[in-house]
């Protein structure tokens, strides 16, 4: 009996002395620094503040005055804050007007959290690609992007919160588009950053997914951007089963179309891994009149009332705007 009691005591002490298993920690990189994903709050996952359409060979910070842009944007940012928005994920890529310092200035003045990105935009036949994107391999491009992810973008010290790429709409990726997807995959595998790809129709999403799977990237790390452009809703079901994030991010341009798609997803698929946003903003350098600028309110003023009228609950809205974004954009803290 004594030996038995001794054995029990030994086992208890042994368990107590074991090092507790470390719980995995997750973070999000904003332009102001690292935060806990729980602190993202209500999030708009696909917006813009400034976009410069002049082309990769001519764009640059010389094209706009940061103070002027900040002054213009402040009331729009505060309007979104008044509606509960805590984080804006700014999807303007390099060579199309991405300005981390501008975003940091906006964040400091308003308290809004912004995420910026790393990656290149291949759509529009490569108008927004730098020359070295054609000359370098996927591995060389990834090396650039990984360096920015680890050290900060240019000399700003700002670390990207995700990878943003873009491809042309087709069932077969061009060589340059396939290279961008491969570079994004390599960058993700090294950094954990989410791959957010301007895509459109399902066939183009599928082509990218095939590349990612061939490189052992789990598809939960891929966002099918502009999925609202897909006409066959059944493909949402296929994408969801594959683990892809389905992003309906053009609300400001088509509220009713987004309602229709969200109803299908809620009833037939589920709202997990579904994201919504406006694709709004678009301050354009060189224009005296910014009349085309669209604010970040249509989801709240137009879409959400329609969702409630059609059986959506507060929990559904929270899932789309708060819970799903923090799961999508969280990366493992190394």
Residue pairs with C-beta under 8 A, 6 or more apart in sequence:
24 332
24 333
25 332
25 333
26 36
26 37
26 330
26 331
26 332
26 333
27 34
27 35
27 36
27 37
27 330
27 331
27 333
28 34
28 35
28 36
28 37
28 39
28 40
28 115
28 161
28 326
28 329
28 330
28 331
29 115
29 159
29 160
29 161
29 331
30 87
30 107
30 113
30 114
30 115
30 161
31 100
31 103
31 104
31 107
31 114
31 115
31 116
31 158
32 104
32 107
32 108
32 113
32 114
34 159
35 113
37 326
37 327
37 329
37 330
38 326
39 86
39 113
40 86
40 87
40 113
40 322
40 325
40 326
40 329
41 84
41 85
41 86
41 87
41 113
41 322
42 84
42 85
42 86
42 87
42 321
42 322
43 85
43 86
43 87
43 88
43 89
43 321
43 322
43 325
43 326
43 329
44 80
44 85
44 87
44 88
44 89
44 277
44 278
44 296
44 299
44 321
45 89
45 247
45 249
45 275
45 276
45 277
45 325
45 328
45 329
46 89
46 91
46 196
46 225
46 247
46 249
46 275
46 277
46 278
46 279
47 88
47 89
47 90
47 91
47 277
47 278
47 279
47 280
47 281
47 296
48 90
48 91
48 92
48 97
48 279
48 280
48 281
48 282
49 69
49 73
49 88
49 90
49 92
49 102
49 103
49 106
49 281
49 283
50 64
50 69
50 92
50 97
50 99
50 102
50 281
50 282
50 283
50 284
50 285
51 92
51 96
51 97
51 281
51 282
51 283
51 284
52 59
52 63
52 64
52 96
52 97
52 284
52 285
53 96
53 284
54 63
54 285
54 286
55 127
55 128
56 95
56 96
56 127
56 128
56 129
56 130
56 131
57 131
59 95
59 96
59 97
61 99
63 97
63 285
63 286
64 97
64 99
64 283
64 285
66 99
66 101
66 102
66 105
69 102
69 283
70 102
70 105
70 106
70 109
72 283
72 290
72 293
73 106
73 283
74 106
74 109
74 110
76 281
76 293
76 295
76 296
77 88
77 106
77 110
77 112
77 296
78 110
79 295
79 296
79 297
80 88
80 112
80 295
80 296
80 297
81 110
81 111
81 112
83 297
83 300
84 300
85 112
85 296
86 112
86 113
87 112
87 113
87 114
87 115
87 325
88 112
88 113
88 114
88 115
88 296
89 114
89 115
89 161
89 162
89 277
89 325
89 329
90 98
90 103
90 114
90 115
90 116
90 117
91 117
91 164
91 196
91 198
91 225
91 279
92 98
92 99
93 117
93 119
93 120
93 121
93 128
93 164
93 165
93 166
94 118
94 119
94 120
94 121
94 130
95 120
95 121
95 128
95 129
95 130
96 121
96 128
97 285
98 116
98 117
100 116
100 153
100 154
100 156
100 158
101 156
101 158
103 114
103 116
103 158
104 114
104 156
104 158
106 112
106 114
107 113
107 114
115 160
115 161
115 162
115 329
116 153
116 158
116 160
116 161
117 160
117 161
117 162
117 163
117 164
117 196
118 145
118 148
118 149
118 153
118 160
118 162
118 163
118 164
118 187
118 193
119 145
119 163
119 164
119 165
119 180
119 183
119 184
119 187
120 128
120 129
120 130
120 133
120 141
120 165
120 166
120 180
120 183
121 128
121 129
121 164
121 165
121 166
121 198
122 128
122 129
122 133
122 165
122 166
122 167
122 168
122 174
122 176
122 177
122 180
123 166
123 167
123 168
123 169
123 198
124 168
125 168
126 133
126 134
126 176
128 166
129 176
133 141
133 176
133 179
133 180
134 176
136 144
137 179
138 179
138 180
138 182
138 183
138 186
139 183
139 186
141 179
141 180
141 183
142 182
142 183
142 184
142 186
142 187
142 190
145 163
145 183
145 184
145 187
146 186
146 187
146 190
146 191
148 154
148 159
148 160
149 159
149 160
149 187
149 190
149 191
149 193
150 159
150 191
152 158
152 159
153 159
153 160
160 193
161 193
161 329
162 193
162 194
162 195
162 196
162 329
163 184
163 187
163 188
163 193
163 194
163 195
163 196
164 196
164 197
164 198
165 180
165 181
165 183
165 184
165 195
165 196
165 197
165 198
166 180
166 197
166 198
166 199
167 173
167 174
167 177
167 180
167 181
167 197
167 198
167 199
167 204
167 207
167 208
168 174
168 177
168 204
169 199
169 200
169 201
169 204
170 203
170 204
170 207
171 203
171 204
171 206
171 207
172 207
173 181
173 204
173 207
173 208
173 211
178 211
181 197
181 208
181 211
181 212
182 211
182 215
184 195
184 197
185 195
185 211
185 212
185 215
185 217
186 215
187 193
188 194
188 195
188 217
188 221
189 215
189 216
189 217
191 331
192 331
192 332
192 334
193 331
194 221
194 222
194 223
194 245
194 328
194 329
194 331
195 212
195 217
195 221
195 222
195 223
196 223
196 225
196 247
197 205
197 208
197 222
197 223
197 224
197 225
198 225
198 226
199 205
199 208
199 224
199 225
199 226
199 227
200 226
200 229
200 230
201 229
201 230
201 231
202 227
202 230
202 232
202 235
202 238
202 239
205 224
205 227
205 230
205 239
205 244
208 222
209 219
209 222
209 242
209 244
212 219
212 221
212 222
213 219
218 243
219 242
219 243
219 244
220 243
220 244
220 245
220 273
222 244
222 245
223 244
223 245
223 247
223 275
223 328
224 239
224 244
224 245
224 246
224 247
225 247
225 249
226 247
226 249
226 250
226 279
227 236
227 239
227 246
227 247
227 248
227 261
228 248
228 249
228 250
228 254
228 257
228 258
228 261
229 250
230 236
233 261
233 264
233 268
236 246
236 261
236 264
236 265
236 268
236 269
237 268
237 269
239 246
240 246
240 265
240 269
240 270
240 272
240 273
243 273
244 273
245 273
245 274
245 275
245 324
245 328
246 265
246 273
246 274
246 275
247 274
247 275
247 276
247 277
248 258
248 261
248 262
248 274
248 275
248 276
248 277
249 275
249 276
249 277
249 278
249 279
250 257
250 258
250 278
250 279
251 258
251 276
251 277
251 278
251 279
251 298
251 299
251 302
251 303
252 278
252 279
252 280
252 294
252 298
253 279
255 298
255 302
255 303
255 306
256 306
258 276
258 303
259 303
259 306
259 307
259 310
262 271
262 274
262 276
262 307
262 312
262 320
263 310
265 271
265 274
266 311
266 312
266 316
271 316
271 319
271 320
271 324
272 319
272 324
273 324
273 328
274 319
274 320
274 324
275 320
275 324
275 325
275 328
276 299
276 303
276 320
276 321
277 299
278 294
278 296
278 298
278 299
280 294
280 295
280 296
280 298
281 293
281 294
281 296
282 292
282 293
282 294
283 290
283 293
284 290
284 292
284 293
299 321
304 317
307 316
307 317
